[in-house]
Amino acid sequence: MLAQKQKIAKNFNLSAKTYDNAARVQKVIGDNLFALLSDISLENKTVLDLASGTGYLLKKFPKALGVKTLVALDIAELSLKLSKKNHQHRSVSYITADFDCLPFLDNSFDLVISNMALQWSLSLDHTMKEIHRILKKGGNFAFSTLGEHTFQELEDLDPPIKRNSFLKMDTWRESMDAFCSNSVSITRKEILCDYSSFLDFAKELKAIGANTRSYKTRRGLNAKFRQEPLSVTYDVIYGLVQGVDK
Ligand SMILES: C[S@@+](CC[C@H](N)C(=O)[O-])C[C@H]1O[C@@H](n2cnc3c(N)ncnc32)[C@H](O)[C@@H]1O
């Protein structure tokens, strides 16, 4: 596995136990994502929660919905272990794997859903082709991710803090071409989150496993950063592909 991916897996494994308490934004986004499925019947369908983490979305698929098979996949083994413990009432197959190398046959799923994970893809074209490969003809794909304005406020701080780069909305739109569907929708909604200070923000990112080097507490951070309230934008992108073509 690439070193970069090992690091991603390691961070999410380390945060598995703190994720659920800290993931307030991710949960709101997951709720919005699931609402996109309101017109799609899940009766007797085979569903994959791609990069399912500790399993927030899984509880949205109660037995009453009639889903035939529910599979949860993630690169972070400890997150999946915790998910298994949290959702003992539900029959779910758990698979530790990389979304760039999905261990499924072609045409396996009716629905792939992925909340707040595809921004971790190192090659979006490749990841999207892989998702298309495992979807059945006529299947559906719903995802949420982060767009280019995410955390833009960090650059306005004095001194500025370098943020991760996030892909543009147009790049996400183009990536949906891989699904060859006439029914593709992509929307964006900004969420502004308030933090008591930069450190509070950095602490939350660490607790959800999204801490990369640039957000680690910097030794040179001045007292102002530690104390001043900070509002941070999550530029959220929601994508829905209905009726995948093959
Ligand atoms: C912010 S969490 C979201 C988890 C979950 N979907 C939720 O809604 O709470 C991002 C997840 O993506 C997973 N992930 C990152 N890169 C991955 C990859 N290449 N393959 C599979 N999972 C990956 C991480 O392990 C982590 O669980």
The ligand as a Tripos MOL2 file, in Angstrom:
@<TRIPOS>MOLECULE
LIG
   27    29     1     0     0
SMALL
NO_CHARGES

@<TRIPOS>ATOM
      1 C1        -14.4960   11.2810    7.4470 C.3       1 LIG1
      2 S1        -14.5090    9.5320    7.5130 S.3       1 LIG1
      3 C2        -16.2070    9.1870    7.0570 C.3       1 LIG1
      4 C3        -16.6750    7.8620    7.6050 C.3       1 LIG1
      5 C4        -18.1370    7.5360    7.3950 C.3       1 LIG1
      6 N1        -18.4610    7.4560    5.9750 N.3       1 LIG1
      7 C5        -19.0420    8.5130    8.0910 C.2       1 LIG1
      8 O1        -19.9650    9.0340    7.4600 O.co2     1 LIG1
      9 O2        -18.8750    8.7340    9.2980 O.co2     1 LIG1
     10 C6        -13.6090    9.0570    6.0350 C.3       1 LIG1
     11 C7        -13.4000    7.5620    5.9260 C.3       1 LIG1
     12 O3        -12.7600    7.2770    4.6740 O.3       1 LIG1
     13 C8        -11.9280    6.1600    4.8690 C.3       1 LIG1
     14 N2        -10.9740    6.0670    3.7620 N.ar      1 LIG1
     15 C9        -10.0340    6.9830    3.4030 C.ar      1 LIG1
     16 N3         -9.3430    6.5470    2.3330 N.ar      1 LIG1
     17 C10        -9.8450    5.3220    2.0050 C.ar      1 LIG1
     18 C11        -9.5330    4.3750    0.9890 C.ar      1 LIG1
     19 N4         -8.5650    4.5810    0.0970 N.pl3     1 LIG1
     20 N5        -10.2650    3.2470    0.9310 N.ar      1 LIG1
     21 C12       -11.2600    3.0030    1.8390 C.ar      1 LIG1
     22 N6        -11.5860    3.8650    2.8390 N.ar      1 LIG1
     23 C13       -10.8900    5.0250    2.9160 C.ar      1 LIG1
     24 C14       -11.2930    6.4340    6.2240 C.3       1 LIG1
     25 O4        -10.7110    5.2990    6.8130 O.3       1 LIG1
     26 C15       -12.4970    6.9780    7.0050 C.3       1 LIG1
     27 O5        -13.1710    5.9670    7.7040 O.3       1 LIG1
@<TRIPOS>BOND
     1     1     2 1
     2     2     3 1
     3     2    10 1
     4     3     4 1
     5     4     5 1
     6     5     6 1
     7     5     7 1
     8     7     8 2
     9     7     9 1
    10    10    11 1
    11    11    12 1
    12    11    26 1
    13    12    13 1
    14    13    14 1
    15    13    24 1
    16    14    15 ar
    17    14    23 ar
    18    15    16 ar
    19    16    17 ar
    20    17    18 ar
    21    17    23 ar
    22    18    19 1
    23    18    20 ar
    24    20    21 ar
    25    21    22 ar
    26    22    23 ar
    27    24    25 1
    28    24    26 1
    29    26    27 1
@<TRIPOS>SUBSTRUCTURE
     1 LIG1         1 GROUP 0 **** ****
